């Protein structure tokens, strides 16, 4: 995504043409982006609210994982609540009708929601590693109070940098009909995006992959857990990486290709046009997180399935099937799902 700097025009269409000096065909995404966003909003909003309703009571059990999961869902909700405005923007041919201040707020919300999702996934991976590999050494550090402070610190850490960058690099302008877009991209923004791509995607991806590998290795040596418990932990860690790569990967990889190309070919309109559709497609997939996070991070685990059974009656049938799977593990000792390393 690119932020549109100052332009000089009074007519909305001519302003859009000036910001679109590369003559990008905006009709390419005027249908599929609003349709996808409409689906994500319709399904994702109630799904995330129901998941949070089933999760908030688990915080009282002094388990820290629900704290990070709830904040992960909050980042999804933050993104979901902006979708109606983006649907209007793209269906109108990339014309922003709500003023430059609202556009800058939407830009900030967009980046904060993505960064928050990424770093809360990192927090979940770290918490699981400490629970499995070092359950006693870091027991005090994994308190509910500390988890809340960590969550607050992560929100501040992901909100401050884009807030400063948008104000310093891209001041509010009354002269553009486009929102957080300009073709060709300016070099200052290209540099900024390349730095954020490394810090907010590639380094967290390496962190999660390395940490999950160490956790799985430690899990293999734990003899006090039932086979079903180990399988659920492995499933959570594997799905964490898969979701990170499949949902966040396309946007960040397409962005890397786009901005690396623009770094060596500044102002190249042919390159902007070539990468436009893949980049927009990756952007659309980001909202898939709002559908996967509640399902795969909550109902994968036995204690979360129990919460869903109690607080979300429509999912009882799914919980029954899950219980049948657990009962099929003959000879395994029962475990208390509210204790580490299950939580």
JOQUI-V48093 format. One record per pair of residues at least 6 apart in sequence whose ideal C-beta (glycine too) atoms are under 6 Angstrom apart, sorted by the first residue. I is the first residue (numbers start at 1). GAP is how many residues later the second one is. Records with the same first field share a line. If there is no record, write none. Layout:
BEGIN
I: GAP / GAP
END
This chain:
BEGIN
1: 179
2: 179 / 180 / 183 / 187
3: 167 / 177
4: 15 / 172 / 174 / 177 / 178
5: 165
6: 167 / 169
7: 8 / 11 / 12 / 168 / 169
8: 167
9: 6 / 9
12: 165
15: 161 / 162
16: 161 / 162
19: 157 / 159 / 163
20: 163
22: 161 / 162 / 247 / 250
24: 159 / 249 / 252
26: 67 / 68
28: 249
29: 61 / 251
30: 60 / 61 / 63
33: 57 / 251
34: 53 / 56 / 57
36: 248
37: 46 / 49 / 50
40: 247 / 250
41: 39 / 42
44: 36 / 246 / 247
45: 35
47: 247
48: 25 / 28 / 29 / 246
50: 262
51: 22 / 243 / 247
52: 18 / 21
53: 258
54: 253 / 254 / 257 / 258
55: 11 / 14 / 15
58: 8
59: 7
61: 277
62: 82
63: 280
64: 63 / 78 / 80 / 83
65: 62 / 278
67: 80 / 84
68: 52 / 55 / 56
69: 228
71: 49 / 80
72: 48 / 221
75: 38 / 41 / 42
76: 213 / 214 / 217
78: 31 / 35
79: 34
80: 210
82: 24 / 27
89: 7
94: 84
95: 82
96: 7 / 83
100: 72 / 73 / 74
101: 71
103: 76
104: 62 / 68
107: 59 / 73
108: 54
111: 51
112: 46 / 47
115: 43 / 85
116: 42
117: 172
118: 82 / 86
119: 35
121: 123
122: 82 / 85
125: 83 / 86 / 87 / 115
128: 87
129: 82 / 86
130: 8 / 12
131: 209 / 210
132: 83 / 86 / 87 / 209
133: 85
135: 205
165: 27
169: 19
183: 89
184: 83 / 85 / 88
185: 77
187: 79
190: 69 / 72 / 73
193: 66
194: 65
197: 55 / 58 / 59
201: 51
212: 25 / 29
215: 22
219: 11
226: 106 / 107 / 109
227: 102 / 105
228: 98 / 101 / 104
229: 106 / 113
232: 69
235: 65
236: 64
239: 57
243: 49
247: 38 / 41 / 42
250: 32 / 35
251: 31 / 32 / 35
254: 24 / 25 / 28
258: 17 / 21
261: 10
265: 6
298: 6
299: 6 / 9
302: 35
303: 34 / 35
305: 14 / 17
308: 7
309: 7 / 10
END
